[in-house]
Amino acid sequence: MLAFNHRLAHAVESCVDITATIAALDPDPLRYMWVDEGAGQIPAQLERAAAVLAAAPPLHGHTRGTARPLADSRNAARPTVATGGGRTLVAWLEWVPERGDRLVAELDGEASVVVAGPEDLFRPTAAITADGTPWLLFGRAETPAVSGNEGSGTRIHSRPPVGVWACRFDGTAWTEPELVSTTDGPSFNQEVLAHPDGSLHVCWQGRTGAGFGVFARRYSGGWEQPRWVSEGAAGNAWDPTLAAVPDGMAYAWSEYDGGSYAIVLRRGDAARRLTGGTDYALHPSLATTIDGRLWCAFDVITVHGHGGSGPTKLRPRAQRTGHVDGMRAPGDSVPPELLPEVSAGIRVVCVDGDELVTPPGALAPGLNVVPSALPRLQATSDGGLVVGYRVHRQLPLMTYYWEAASQVLGPDGWLPPTTYTGTDATLEEVSLADGWLVTQSDGRLDRALGWTEGFGGRECPYLTDHHGAVIWHGVHGAGQVVTVPIGSAGPAATGGERSGVVRSDERQEDRRWVAGATRSATGSASTRCSGATCTGTRWSAAAPRATSRHWRTSTATPGTSTPTTSGLSPTTPRTPPTTSGGASRRSPTCCTCRAGSCRCTASSGPRPTPATRT
């Protein structure tokens, strides 16, 4: 098994497409069953996967880079980078075991402690203003305030407020932290921008009544009054980002509304949605190229069946009757109802007036970005654009890790990705500056490839003492900060596909194991009809026998919308369900079919008796 994982890791280093190999192991018993008990299942499965790997093609144009660790980072997380005026600033959180965090910065190669702590610090972000002043913004939990005595002890707030704080380098030392956020805690997720006019702009996510909103503040010799930039949002506003544009400032965030998430852009006083549909648009990042064009990157995430992910009802075993359609017998596979059905992709668009322009080329081709890539944009000095993101690697025996990747937008479109050796770690966003990518690595891949006992790792004495049992894992310590030089190929492309909004409607309300293996992987989540509900291919209405019959047309042509004349065929050889009065439920007369699944609309006529099975 370890030998096979070494082969997979070598294939990753060689830019081989391992997608089909991982699919051959997924659902993967090796993810949770490493003791074979002599049954031969693991060798047999590895043999099948090895055959797929042997035939795997290379990823066309993909390249590998190598990250360099910063020597002064020893127990580090959440790095950030900024460049400007010939200076480079890298900062990170350094964990002090059992106590908390310190904020450490390396400015022009010299490391120093910015906030000694140890205390609760969160996600620093760096900037260097036009006059060459380095800034660090970070989340900070204030020291709990004593609020009175309770019995013989002192009562304190159990959840101290979190705010956004700032330090700047005054030429000789870092200043004491000052509070920037003015909203009720928690206030966090700040982003910072060094404006060309010499000012500093900060935005953050803060409380607004029962929810969250996005706020912004400007520093120009002193802090100005904050602005509520997401005022009027339909729901919670999260993940703020900002950019300078020729006519002022632009802000974007992810907004929850109507069961989904959309990217909203505010430029001046006008706000507009950049995305629509049932899928989730999250984690926006803004950048402005030197020609004044505004760009936005974000994740699009599809979670099938998410509308039905409510409470689970436990039933006595005696109530179970017969086999449930779509379910597999217990054994060597993960039950299908436990497997997540999630897909994800990256979008980058140019905001050109009322239109969005998607440049040519593919983002993350042949790479796994599920559950999200956390893309970040950076404009470059040659007029180009770079997107950095995270790639999910899944090797057997729970050898999971994420790597950093980057892609450059040239005059003709997106160039192929570069992924980076030595960036294996958790799913955390990368940080970009002109010419640099900075992230964290915790060395989990090397540990997993060299394990000798336990479940994908080694025994951890600290956790053994804490839990009173043997604990194995592949991560020991927070890790190190690593840096990678990245190039550009500007100026960025000007052409591409134009649209008014980026719409994604891939989500299905039925999971694959419910709707059947032939369910379309694309298309609208549901079609609602009068009298009954046709959800994907499922009819649901109050009826004695009904609940989960799946219907497909026997006459419609895939990819067309064709009136049905010979009726609908159920996926089981049963007659259609009837209403409590015995009459047939109403039949759809028009079905749009894609890849074997059909979406139907209701008519006033009775449903004909099915004649065939499909």
MARFI-337304 format. One record per residue (C-alpha): residue number from 1; y, z, x. Coordinates in steps of 0.1 Angstrom, whole numbers, padded with zeros to 4 digits. Each point is the difference from the previous one (the first is absolute). Example, Ala and Ser with C-alpha at 12.3 -4.5 7.8 and 13.67 -1.06 7.14 Angstrom:
 seq    yy    zz    xx
   1 -0045  0078  0123
   2  0034 -0007  0014
end
This chain:
 seq    yy    zz    xx
   1  0000  0000  0000
   2  0024  0008  0028
   3 -0009 -0032  0017
   4  0009 -0019 -0031
   5  0033  0018 -0003
   6  0007 -0010  0037
   7 -0007 -0036 -0010
   8  0024  0002 -0029
   9  0027  0016  0022
  10 -0004 -0027  0025
  11  0003 -0026 -0027
  12  0033  0016 -0011
  13  0012 -0002  0036
  14 -0010 -0037  0001
  15  0018 -0008 -0032
  16 -0031 -0009 -0019
  17  0000  0000 -0038
  18 -0022  0030 -0009
  19  0009 -0001 -0038
  20 -0034 -0014 -0010
  21 -0018  0025  0022
  22  0017  0030 -0015
  23 -0006 -0015 -0035
  24 -0037 -0002  0008
  25  0001  0037  0007
  26  0020  0010 -0030
  27 -0011  0018 -0022
  28 -0012  0015  0032
  29 -0026  0028  0001
  30  0009  0004  0037
  31  0033  0015 -0011
  32 -0017  0031 -0013
  33 -0037 -0001  0010
  34 -0006 -0001  0037
  35 -0035  0017  0000
  36 -0025 -0028 -0007
  37 -0031  0023 -0004
  38 -0021 -0028  0014
  39  0004 -0022 -0030
  40  0014 -0029  0020
  41  0030 -0006 -0023
  42  0027  0003  0026
  43 -0016 -0024  0026
  44 -0006 -0025 -0028
  45  0035  0002 -0012
  46  0014 -0003  0035
  47 -0022 -0030  0007
  48  0014 -0018 -0030
  49  0036  0009  0010
  50 -0007 -0011  0036
  51 -0010 -0034 -0012
  52  0033 -0003 -0019
  53  0019  0012  0030
  54 -0017 -0026  0023
  55  0013 -0028 -0022
  56  0035  0015 -0005
  57  0028 -0025  0009
  58  0031  0009  0021
  59  0033  0008 -0017
  60  0020 -0031  0008
  61  0031  0007  0020
  62 -0004  0038  0000
  63  0008  0018  0033
  64 -0005  0036  0014
  65  0026  0021  0017
  66 -0004  0034  0017
  67  0021  0031 -0007
  68  0013  0023  0027
  69  0000  0038 -0006
  70  0031  0022  0007
  71 -0010  0026  0025
  72  0022  0027 -0015
  73 -0017 -0002 -0034
  74 -0031  0021 -0001
  75 -0005  0012 -0036
  76  0023 -0024 -0017
  77  0005 -0017 -0034
  78  0025 -0020 -0020
  79  0018 -0019  0028
  80  0032 -0019 -0005
  81  0019 -0025  0023
  82  0035 -0014  0001
  83  0018 -0023  0025
  84  0037 -0009  0004
  85  0027 -0003  0027
  86 -0027 -0004  0027
  87 -0016  0033 -0010
  88 -0034  0009 -0014
  89 -0008  0031 -0020
  90 -0035  0011 -0009
  91 -0006  0033 -0019
  92 -0029  0018 -0015
  93 -0014  0033 -0013
  94 -0019  0020  0025
  95 -0025  0025 -0017
  96 -0001  0035  0014
  97 -0035  0013 -0011
  98  0001  0027 -0026
  99  0038  0000 -0001
 100  0017 -0032 -0010
 101  0019 -0030  0013
 102  0025 -0008  0027
 103  0022 -0031 -0001
 104 -0001 -0017  0034
 105  0019 -0031  0011
 106 -0002 -0024  0029
 107  0034 -0016  0007
 108  0001 -0027  0026
 109 -0033  0014  0015
 110  0011  0037  0001
 111 -0018  0023 -0023
 112  0017  0031 -0016
 113 -0006  0024 -0029
 114  0024 -0006 -0029
 115 -0011  0027 -0024
 116 -0020  0027  0018
 117 -0015  0017 -0030
 118 -0028  0003 -0006
 119  0006 -0006 -0037
 120 -0008 -0024 -0028
 121  0014 -0034  0009
 122 -0007 -0034 -0016
 123  0002 -0037  0008
 124  0029 -0005  0025
 125  0020 -0033 -0001
 126  0022 -0012  0029
 127  0031 -0021  0003
 128  0026 -0009  0027
 129  0034 -0008 -0013
 130  0023 -0028  0013
 131  0018  0024  0024
 132 -0034  0009  0016
 133 -0004  0034 -0017
 134 -0037  0009 -0006
 135 -0008  0017 -0033
 136 -0031  0016 -0015
 137 -0006  0008 -0036
 138 -0029  0020 -0012
 139 -0014  0021 -0029
 140  0001  0037  0005
 141 -0012  0030 -0020
 142  0027  0026  0002
 143 -0010  0036  0009
 144 -0012  0017 -0032
 145  0028  0022 -0015
 146 -0007  0036 -0008
 147  0006  0004 -0037
 148 -0008  0037 -0005
 149 -0026  0027  0002
 150 -0032  0001 -0019
 151 -0020  0032  0003
 152 -0003  0010  0036
 153  0004 -0036  0013
 154  0027 -0026  0003
 155 -0001 -0029 -0024
 156  0010 -0035  0013
 157  0001 -0034 -0016
 158 -0036 -0014  0003
 159  0013 -0036  0003
 160  0031 -0002  0021
 161  0022 -0030 -0007
 162 -0003 -0031  0021
 163  0032 -0018  0010
 164  0011 -0029  0022
 165  0016  0011  0033
 166  0017 -0018  0029
 167  0006  0005  0037
 168  0019 -0023  0024
 169  0002 -0002  0037
 170  0036  0008  0012
 171 -0004 -0013  0035
 172 -0014  0031  0015
 173 -0023  0016 -0026
 174 -0013 -0002 -0036
 175  0022  0017 -0025
 176 -0012  0027 -0023
 177 -0016 -0013 -0033
 178  0023 -0006 -0029
 179 -0010 -0004 -0036
 180  0006 -0035 -0014
 181 -0017  0000 -0034
 182  0019  0016 -0029
 183 -0027 -0003 -0027
 184 -0024  0027 -0011
 185 -0031  0002  0021
 186 -0023 -0015  0009
 187  0023 -0026  0014
 188 -0019 -0022  0025
 189 -0012 -0036  0008
 190  0034 -0008  0017
 191  0008 -0033  0016
 192  0029 -0005  0024
 193  0021 -0031  0009
 194  0025 -0005  0028
 195  0026 -0022 -0016
 196  0018 -0027  0021
 197  0033  0016 -0008
 198 -0010  0031  0020
 199 -0009  0022 -0030
 200 -0033  0016 -0008
 201 -0016 -0004 -0034
 202 -0028  0023 -0013
 203 -0020 -0002 -0033
 204 -0026  0024 -0013
 205 -0022  0010 -0029
 206  0012  0031 -0019
 207 -0004  0018 -0032
 208  0018 -0012 -0032
 209 -0009  0024 -0028
 210 -0038 -0003 -0006
 211 -0004 -0031  0023
 212  0012 -0016  0032
 213  0028 -0023  0008
 214  0014 -0018  0031
 215  0033  0013  0016
 216  0021 -0013  0029
 217  0026  0014  0023
 218  0022 -0015  0027
 219  0012  0015  0033
 220  0032 -0013  0017
 221  0015  0029  0020
 222 -0012  0023 -0028
 223 -0024 -0001 -0030
 224  0014 -0016 -0031
 225 -0010  0010 -0036
 226 -0036 -0011 -0010
 227 -0007 -0028 -0025
 228 -0028 -0001 -0026
 229 -0010 -0036  0007
 230 -0030  0000 -0024
 231  0020  0012 -0030
 232 -0012 -0016 -0032
 233 -0036 -0004  0013
 234 -0026 -0002 -0028
 235 -0023  0026  0018
 236 -0006  0017  0033
 237  0016 -0018  0030
 238 -0020  0004  0032
 239 -0003 -0014  0036
 240  0037 -0009  0006
 241  0011 -0026  0025
 242  0034 -0015  0010
 243  0016 -0029  0018
 244  0035 -0012  0008
 245  0010 -0033 -0016
 246  0032 -0021  0004
 247  0015  0014 -0033
 248 -0009  0037  0006
 249 -0033  0019 -0003
 250 -0034 -0008 -0016
 251 -0025  0027 -0011
 252 -0035 -0004 -0014
 253 -0026  0024 -0013
 254 -0033  0001 -0019
 255  0005  0009 -0037
 256 -0026  0012 -0025
 257  0003 -0015 -0035
 258 -0025 -0009 -0027
 259 -0031  0009  0019
 260  0008 -0020  0031
 261  0023  0000  0030
 262  0027 -0025  0008
 263  0023 -0007  0030
 264  0036  0004 -0011
 265  0029 -0013  0021
 266  0036  0012 -0003
 267  0027 -0021  0017
 268  0035  0012 -0008
 269  0001  0012 -0036
 270 -0028 -0023 -0012
 271 -0037  0010 -0001
 272 -0029 -0024 -0006
 273 -0037  0001  0001
 274 -0017 -0021  0026
 275 -0035  0004 -0013
 276 -0018  0000 -0033
 277 -0035  0002 -0015
 278 -0027  0026 -0003
 279 -0007  0005  0037
 280  0018  0026  0021
 281  0028 -0011  0023
 282  0007  0028  0025
 283  0015  0009  0034
 284  0029 -0024  0003
 285  0018 -0007  0033
 286  0033 -0019  0003
 287  0015 -0019  0030
 288  0028 -0025  0004
 289 -0003 -0028  0026
 290  0031 -0009  0020
 291  0008 -0029 -0023
 292  0006  0025 -0028
 293 -0032 -0006 -0020
 294 -0016  0030 -0016
 295 -0037  0005  0002
 296 -0024  0024 -0018
 297 -0036  0008  0009
 298 -0023  0021 -0023
 299 -0036  0007 -0008
 300 -0016 -0014 -0032
 301 -0030  0022 -0010
 302 -0025 -0008 -0028
 303 -0020  0030 -0013
 304 -0025 -0013 -0025
 305 -0008  0023 -0029
 306  0028  0023  0009
 307  0011  0003 -0036
 308 -0033  0017 -0008
 309  0000  0024  0030
 310  0005  0031 -0022
 311 -0021  0031 -0004
 312 -0038 -0002  0005
 313 -0022  0013 -0028
 314 -0031  0018  0012
 315 -0030 -0003 -0024
 316 -0033  0018  0000
 317 -0029 -0020  0014
 318 -0018  0002 -0034
 319  0028 -0021 -0016
 320 -0007 -0029  0024
 321 -0019 -0028 -0018
 322 -0012 -0031  0018
 323  0015 -0021  0027
 324  0037 -0006  0002
 325  0009 -0037  0004
 326  0014 -0007  0035
 327 -0013  0032  0015
 328 -0025  0000  0029
 329 -0028  0025  0004
 330  0007  0029  0024
 331 -0012 -0007  0035
 332  0014 -0015  0032
 333  0032 -0015 -0015
 334  0033  0016 -0010
 335  0001  0000 -0038
 336  0024 -0027 -0012
 337  0020  0023 -0021
 338  0009  0019  0032
 339  0011 -0030  0019
 340  0038 -0006 -0001
 341  0010 -0035 -0010
 342  0033 -0004  0019
 343  0015 -0031  0016
 344  0033 -0002  0019
 345  0023 -0025  0016
 346  0034 -0002  0018
 347  0030 -0020 -0014
 348  0031 -0009  0019
 349  0028 -0018 -0018
 350  0035 -0011  0007
 351  0025  0009 -0027
 352  0021 -0031 -0005
 353  0024  0005 -0029
 354 -0020  0002 -0032
 355 -0031 -0014  0017
 356 -0027  0014  0023
 357 -0013 -0022  0028
 358 -0035  0006  0014
 359 -0002 -0017  0034
 360 -0031 -0021  0010
 361 -0030  0015  0016
 362 -0025  0028 -0007
 363  0006  0037  0006
 364 -0030  0020  0013
 365 -0025 -0029 -0003
 366 -0035  0013  0005
 367  0011  0036  0003
 368 -0006  0029 -0023
 369  0032  0017 -0012
 370 -0016  0021 -0028
 371  0012  0024 -0012
 372  0034 -0010  0014
 373  0016 -0014  0031
 374  0033  0019 -0001
 375  0020 -0031  0013
 376  0032  0004  0020
 377  0025 -0027  0007
 378  0022 -0005  0031
 379  0026 -0027  0006
 380  0002 -0012  0036
 381  0029 -0010  0022
 382 -0011 -0037  0000
 383  0003 -0003 -0038
 384 -0037  0007 -0005
 385 -0019  0025 -0022
 386 -0030  0022  0008
 387 -0023  0018 -0024
 388 -0021  0029  0012
 389 -0028  0015 -0020
 390 -0034  0019  0001
 391 -0034 -0015 -0001
 392 -0031  0018 -0013
 393 -0032 -0001  0020
 394 -0032  0011 -0016
 395 -0030  0004  0022
 396 -0033  0016 -0011
 397 -0005  0038  0003
 398  0035  0007 -0013
 399  0016 -0015  0031
 400  0032 -0007 -0018
 401  0033 -0006  0017
 402  0032 -0018 -0004
 403  0016 -0023  0026
 404  0036 -0013  0004
 405  0007 -0036 -0005
 406  0031 -0022  0001
 407  0009 -0036 -0010
 408  0030 -0020  0010
 409  0019 -0024 -0024
 410  0009 -0031  0018
 411  0019 -0032 -0011
 412 -0031 -0014 -0016
 413 -0014  0032 -0016
 414 -0022  0029  0009
 415 -0018 -0001  0033
 416 -0035  0016  0002
 417 -0003  0037  0003
 418 -0003  0021  0032
 419 -0020  0031 -0003
 420  0001  0028  0026
 421 -0026  0018  0021
 422  0007  0037  0004
 423  0017  0005 -0034
 424 -0030  0014 -0019
 425  0011  0029 -0022
 426  0006  0009 -0036
 427  0019 -0021 -0026
 428  0036  0007  0011
 429  0028 -0025  0001
 430  0010 -0016  0032
 431  0036  0002  0013
 432  0019 -0032  0012
 433  0030 -0007  0021
 434  0012 -0033  0015
 435 -0028 -0007  0026
 436 -0021  0031 -0007
 437 -0027  0014 -0023
 438 -0008  0037  0002
 439 -0028  0018 -0017
 440 -0025  0028  0005
 441 -0036 -0001  0014
 442 -0025  0029 -0003
 443 -0029 -0016  0019
 444 -0024  0002 -0029
 445 -0017 -0033  0008
 446 -0011  0010  0035
 447 -0012  0033 -0013
 448 -0020 -0016 -0028
 449 -0016 -0025  0024
 450 -0011  0027  0023
 451 -0013  0027 -0025
 452 -0033  0017  0008
 453 -0004  0023 -0030
 454  0012  0004 -0035
 455  0016 -0023 -0025
 456  0021 -0025  0019
 457  0016  0026  0023
 458 -0007  0032  0019
 459 -0001  0037 -0008
 460  0034  0016 -0002
 461 -0002  0036  0012
 462  0034  0009 -0016
 463 -0011 -0012 -0034
 464 -0034  0016  0005
 465  0016  0034  0004
 466  0024 -0006 -0029
 467 -0026 -0012 -0025
 468 -0030  0019  0013
 469 -0020 -0032  0001
 470 -0005 -0030  0023
 471  0027 -0026 -0005
 472 -0001 -0034  0016
 473  0029 -0024  0001
 474  0013 -0028  0023
 475  0036  0012  0002
 476  0010  0029  0024
 477  0038  0004  0001
 478  0028 -0020 -0014
 479  0001 -0026  0027
 480  0025 -0018  0022
 481  0030 -0023 -0006
 482 -0007 -0036  0011
 483  0024 -0028  0005
 484 -0005 -0038 -0001
 485  0025 -0027  0010
 486  0003 -0027 -0027
 487  0016 -0034  0002
 488  0018 -0023 -0024
 489  0002 -0037 -0009
 490  0033 -0002 -0017
 491  0018 -0013 -0019
 492 -0020  0010 -0031
 493 -0012 -0027 -0024
 494  0025 -0011 -0027
 495 -0025 -0018 -0023
 496 -0027  0012 -0023
 497 -0011  0005 -0035
 498  0027  0011 -0024
 499 -0003  0022 -0030
 500  0021  0024 -0021
 501 -0024  0029  0004
 502 -0033  0007  0019
 503 -0025  0006 -0027
 504 -0035  0013  0004
 505 -0023  0005 -0029
 506 -0034  0004  0016
 507 -0009  0034 -0014
 508 -0030  0001 -0024
 509 -0003  0029 -0023
 510 -0038 -0002  0003
 511 -0018  0008  0032
 512 -0024 -0026  0013
 513 -0031  0020 -0007
 514  0012  0002 -0037
 515  0012 -0035 -0004
 516 -0028 -0017  0018
 517 -0004 -0017  0034
 518  0015 -0033 -0013
 519  0033  0015 -0009
 520  0029 -0019  0014
 521  0016  0014  0031
 522  0034 -0014 -0011
 523  0020 -0003 -0031
 524  0018  0022 -0025
 525 -0012  0035 -0006
 526 -0004 -0004 -0037
 527  0009 -0020 -0031
 528  0007  0019 -0032
 529 -0008 -0016 -0033
 530  0007  0010 -0036
 531 -0028  0018 -0018
 532 -0020  0007  0032
 533  0007  0003  0037
 534 -0014 -0026  0024
 535  0003  0017  0034
 536 -0010 -0024  0026
 537 -0034 -0010 -0014
 538 -0005  0032 -0020
 539  0004  0004 -0037
 540  0008  0036 -0011
 541  0006  0012 -0036
 542 -0012  0028 -0021
 543 -0035 -0010 -0011
 544 -0033  0018 -0003
 545 -0018 -0020  0027
 546  0028 -0014  0020
 547  0019  0016  0028
 548 -0011 -0021  0030
 549 -0012 -0035 -0009
 550  0011 -0026  0024
 551  0006 -0035 -0013
 552  0004 -0034  0017
 553  0004 -0034 -0016
 554 -0028 -0025  0000
 555  0022 -0030 -0003
 556  0033  0006  0019
 557  0005 -0018  0033
 558  0009  0022  0029
 559  0037 -0002  0008
 560  0009 -0013 -0035
 561  0010  0014 -0033
 562 -0024 -0015 -0025
 563 -0005  0008 -0038
 564 -0035  0014 -0005
 565 -0021 -0017 -0027
 566 -0035  0012  0008
 567  0009  0037  0002
 568 -0001  0026  0027
 569 -0030  0012  0019
 570 -0006  0036  0008
 571 -0013  0010  0034
 572 -0029  0018 -0017
 573 -0023 -0016 -0027
 574  0015  0020 -0029
 575  0018 -0011 -0030
 576  0038  0006 -0001
 577  0011  0035 -0010
 578  0011  0004 -0036
 579  0026  0022 -0016
 580 -0009  0030 -0020
 581  0000 -0022 -0031
 582 -0025 -0024  0014
 583  0023 -0030  0004
 584  0001 -0019  0033
 585  0030  0008  0022
 586  0026 -0027  0004
 587 -0008 -0027  0025
 588  0023 -0013  0028
 589  0006 -0038 -0004
 590  0016 -0006  0034
 591 -0014  0012  0034
 592  0015 -0006  0034
 593 -0028  0001  0026
 594  0002  0007  0037
 595 -0030  0003  0023
 596 -0023  0007 -0029
 597  0021  0025 -0018
 598  0021 -0009 -0031
 599  0030  0015 -0016
 600  0001 -0005 -0038
 601  0025  0002 -0028
 602 -0008  0011 -0035
 603 -0001 -0021 -0031
 604 -0005  0007 -0037
 605 -0035 -0014 -0003
 606 -0032  0019  0003
 607 -0019  0001  0033
 608 -0029 -0025 -0001
 609 -0034  0011  0009
 610 -0006 -0004  0037
 611 -0024 -0028  0009
 612 -0005  0002  0037
 613  0000  0025  0028
 614  0022 -0004  0031
end
